[in-house]
Amino acid sequence: MPRRQRYLIALLLALAVAGSISYLWRTPQATQPVLPPHSYAKALRQAHDGQPGAARVLYQQLQRDDLPPIRRAALYDELPNYPSPQALKLARLDLEHADPLVRRAALSSIRRLVPPAQRSLVLGPLLEDDEQSVRFAAVDALVGLAPDAIGLYFRPLQEALEQYQAVLALKPEDAEAQVHLARLYLHEADYPQATLALQRSLAREPARPDALVTQMRLLERQGQHDASREVLAKALAQNPDSAFLQYQLGLWLTRHEQQEYALLAFSRAAELEPDNTDYRYTLAVTLHDLEQVEAAQKQLQTLLDQQPANRRARVLLIQYWKETGQLQNVQVLLAELERQNPDDPLLQQGL
């Protein structure tokens, strides 16, 4: 064989060997995860704004296993507006998530998805969760329910409640913790202990609104209605522009069958905090109870204009439109709901 051909063959072999070594030693490219059709940020925004397809993309995000806990937990803030068997199934799965933040978020969502009578069946097991914060969140979700609603979880609830109270009692300098402790005692009708907890809170922060409102409820529960009204009146005199206190005044007046005056307080609360959904919703209910149905409908429509995803307001407005026979408006609201969440239980009921 001619020398020139031998050199050519040797050169080709050398190049082939070098190429093989380069291929064997190269760093393999990481397989890129296939992302869902909608990004997390877009899905969250779509759910928050009540856009068409919101439930589908929200469920889709909750089926992912690559979300950081804080992002996963944020999805559960939106889920109660999109109820369905699938929504409950996804939330129940995350009651066993490895991260306590996600378990607490799923618990909070289920608290709004499930009626009180069924709540303990779903959340009761969390009373024995390994993480203290999850156990205490379960207590907050279940305390105050009727014994029949608590059922088999009565004893675990009492044990977790006692642990919760013991932990809060170790924080006498924490005004917020003492208010919470007072509320827990109030649920049990343990008025002396509730009084002591409130005294500790108010000693630290004499004008603390939630402490004063809890004190008002404590007095009211003991039949001291004049004293409870005086506590609330004093708090309002110190802070007349507090939407929270105006709202609490409205609730007090409602409990004492003075709805005409309660309406003024609820109106003031909604005026001071126009974006507060609870205040506007309660104002609408009070207007309806006082047979001012058109005004109630306007309040709910305003709420939906601000928050199209607000299912609670949508369901109530549908009810009010039905009462006045305006079925065209009902159909519009139902059509919007179907675009948001075609599996919503309300849609199965029709008109």
N, C-alpha and C positions, 0 to 999 in steps of 0.2 A: 504494500500500500504506500502510495506517495507520502512523503513527509508532510506535505501541506495538508492532506486530508486527515492525517493522524492528529496534527495540531488542532484542526477544526473540531474533530470529534471530542478531543480532550477539553476544549473550551466549552462546548455545549454541555458536557457532563458536569463540569465545575459550576456552570450557571444553574443547572437543574438541582444540584445538591444545595447550593446557596439558597435557592428559592424554597426548597423543602424546609430547610432549617429556619428560614424567616417565617414561613407559615406556621411551623410548629411552635415557635417562640413568641408569636405575636399575642398581645393581650386580647382575649375574646371580648367582643362588644356586648354590653349588658342588654338584655332583652327589654325593650321599652314597654311599660305597661300600657295596655289598651284602655284609654280613658273612656268613661261613659260619654254618650252623645252630648250631654250638658255638663258644663263645668260646675264645680261646687259653688262658686260665687254666683254664677248665673241662676242655679237652682234655688239657692237660698233667697236671692232677690225675688225670683219668680213666686216663691211661696209666700214671702213676706208681703208682696204687693197684690196677692190674689189674682195673678195672671192666669190665662187659660193653660191647662196642663200642669198646674202647680202641684197637685197631689202626685201625679206620675213621676215628676222629676225629684220630688222630695223623697218618695219611697225608693227611687233608684239610688239616690245618694246614701240612704240608710242601709242599702244592701252592699255597699262597698266595704271592704276590709282594710283599706289603706288610708283611712282618714285619721288624723291625729285626734286624740280624745276631745280637745277643746272645740274642734270643728264639728265633731260628731254631736257633742252636747248641744251646740247651738241649733242644730236641726230640730231638736226636741222642743224648742221654744215655739216653733211653727206648727208642729204636728197636730195639736188639739183642734186646729181649724180645719183639719182634713181627716175626719174620722172614717173608719172602715174596718172590716175584719183584718185587712192587710196592715193597716196602721197599728192596730193593737198587737198583732203578731210580731211585728218588727220591734215595737217597744218592749214587749215581754222578753224577747231574745236578749235585749241589752240590759235587762235586769241581772243578767249573769256575766256582763262584760267584765274584763279584767280590771279596768280602771274605775275607781269609785266615782269620779266625776261623771262618767257616762251613766253609771247605775243611778246616781241621784237625778240626773237629767231625765232619764227614762221614767223614773218613779214620778217625778213632777208632772210629766206629760200624761202618764196614765191616770194620775189623780184627777185630771180634767177630762180625760176620755171616758172614764168608767163611772157609772152612777154610784153614789155612796153605798147602796145596799150590796154592791158587788165588789167594792174596792178591797175589802180585806182578803178576799179569795186570791186576788192577784198580788197584792202588796204585803200580805201577812208574812210570807217567808222571809222578807227583808228585815223583820224585827230581830232576826238572829244572824244577820250579816256579819262577816268578820270585821268590817270597817265600822268604827263607831259613828262616823258622820252619816253613813247610810242608814244605820239603825235609827238614829235620831230623826232623820228625814222621814222615815217610815212612821215614827211616832207622830210627827206633825201632821202626816197625811191621814192618820187613823183616829187620833185622839178626838173626842167629841162625838164620835159616831154612837148610835144606839147600841146597847149590848147585843141585840139580835143581829145587827149588821156586822159586828166584830166576830161573833160566833166562836169558832174554835181557837181564835187567836187572842182571846181575852187575857189569858195568863201571860203569854209572851209579851203582849202589849203592856201589861202592868209592870213586868220585870224591866222592859226597856225604858218605860216611862220613869221608873225609880232611878235607873242609871242616869238618865238625862237630867233629872232634877238634881241629883247628887253632883254632877259635873257643873251645872250652872250655879249651884250653891257655893261652889269653890271660887266664884268670881264676884265677890261682894262689891268690888270697886268698879265693875263693868255695868254701867247703867242699862245698856241694851240687853245684856244677859239677864239682868234682874227683871226687866219687863217681860221677857219671854218666860222666865220662871213663874212669874205671877200669873201669866195666862195659862200655863200648864196646871197650876193649882186651881185656877178658876174653873177649868174644865172638870175638875174632880170635886168642885164645890168645897174645897179646903180653903175657906175664907181667911182664917187667921194666918196661914202660911203665905197666902197671896198678898195679904196686907203687909206682912213683914218684907217681902220681896219688893213691893212697890215703895215702901218707906226707904229702903236702901237705894233704889233707883232715883227717887226724887231728892234724896239727900245729896246725891252727886250732881243732878241736873234738875233743879226745881221746876223749870218751864218746859221739860221734855214733853212734846205733844202726845206721843204714843203712850207714855206713862200716865199722863193725865186722863187720856181716854180710857185706859184700862182701869184706872181708879174709878172713873165714872161708871163703867160696867160693873165693877165689883160692888159699889154701893147700890146700884140698880138691882143687881141679883139678890141683894139682901133686903130689898124692899124699901131702901132709903132713897126714894125718888127725888125728893126735894134736894137732898144733899148731892145727889148725882148731877142734877141740873145746875146747881151752884158751882160745882167743879168745872163743868163745861163752860158755863157763862164766864167764869173767871179766866179760863184759858183763852176764850174768844176775845175778851176785853184786852188781854195782853197782845193778842195777835189776830186782829179782825180780818186780815187778808190771807189767812191760812185756808187754802182750799180743803185740806184734810179735815180741819176742825169744822168748817162749814158743812162738809159732807157728814161728819159724825153727828152734828146737830140735827141734820135732816133725818138720819137714822133714828136718833133718840125720839124725835117728834113723831116719826112713823110708828115706832113701837108704842107710843102713848096716844095713838089714834088722832094725831093732829096733822093730817096730811096736807091740809091747805097751807099751813105754816112750813111744813117740811119741804113743800114745793119751792118756796122762796130760798131755803137754804141750799137745796140741790141746784137750783138755777145759779145761785151765787158761786157754788163750787165749780160748776161747769164753765162759768164766765172767767173765773180765776185760772183754771187749768183746762182750756178748751180741747186739748189733745188727750185728756184722761178718759179712756173708754168706759171705765167703771162709773165715773160721775155722770157722763152723758147717758149711759144705758139706764142707770137708776132714775135719772130725771125723766126719761121717756116712759118708764114703767109707772112712775108716780102720776105723770100727766094722763096716761091711759086710765089709771085707777080713778082719777077725778073726772073721767069721761071727756077729756080733751084729746080725743083720738087723733085728730088731724095734726095737732101740735106734737103729739108723741111720734107720729109717723115722720114728721119733719126732722125731729131730733135723731131718729134712727137712720134716716137717709143721709143726714149730715155725717153721722158716724161712719156709714158705709162709704161715703165719698172720700173720707179721710183714710179709711182702712178697708178696702174691698175684701180682704181676707177674713174679716171678723165674722165668723160663722154665727156666733151667738146673736149678734145684732141682726144678721140676715134672717135667721130663723124667726126671730120675734117680729120683724117687719113683715115677713110673709104672713104670719098669724094675724097681724093687725090689718093688712090689706084684705085678707079673707073675710074678716069680720065686717068690713065695710063693702064687701061685694066687688071689689076692684080686682077682678081676676086677671086682667091684662097685666097689671103690675106684678101680680104673683107669678105669672108666666115668665116675665122678664127676669125676675130674681132667681127663679128656678133654672132658667136657661143659663144664666151666669154661673150658678152653682154647679151645674152639670159640666160646664166647660172647665171649671176649677177642679172638680172631683166627681167624676161620673159614678163612683161607688159610694157616695154619701148616702147614709140610711134614709135621710129625708126624701130623697128622690124616689124611693120605693113606694112612698105614700101617695105620690101624685098630688093632684089638687084636692 
